[in-house]
Amino acid sequence: MSDAIDTPARSPVHPVRGELVSLAQAAKILSLSERTLRDWVTRASGSPIAFRKVEGLYKFDTADIADYLDAAYVPAKTRAVGCRS
C-alpha cells in the first residue's frame, strides 16, 4: 500500500477552480469583443479556451482564462545596450 495520496485529475465533471464568469466578463478580461469570443466557442474546430454551457449560457472559469493567457505569453527579446536593430 502506498503512502502517497492520489490527487484527482481535473475533469469536466468537477471543474471549478476559480470563479465562473459570463461571456461578456471573459471577453473583457481577454480584451476581445463578445462576438469574437462567441465565435471561438461555437466554431466546429473547437475553442482555444475552455468553457462550460450552463442553462444555455457560456461560462468561463477564471483559472482557465489565466491558463490561456499564461500559455499565450511571449517574453520580450533582450538586446545588447547600444545595439540598433
NORMO-V825394 format. One record per backbone hydrogen bond with DSSP energy under -1.0 kcal/mol. CO is the residue of the C=O (numbers start at 1). NH is the residue of the N-H. If there is no record, write none. Layout:
CO|NH + CO|NH
This chain:
19|62 + 21|60 + 22|26 + 23|27 + 24|28 + 25|29 + 26|30 + 27|32 + 33|37 + 34|38 + 35|39 + 36|40 + 37|41 + 38|42 + 39|43 + 43|46 + 52|59 + 54|57 + 57|54 + 59|52 + 60|21 + 61|65 + 62|66 + 63|67 + 64|68 + 65|69 + 66|70 + 67|71 + 68|72 + 70|73 + 80|83
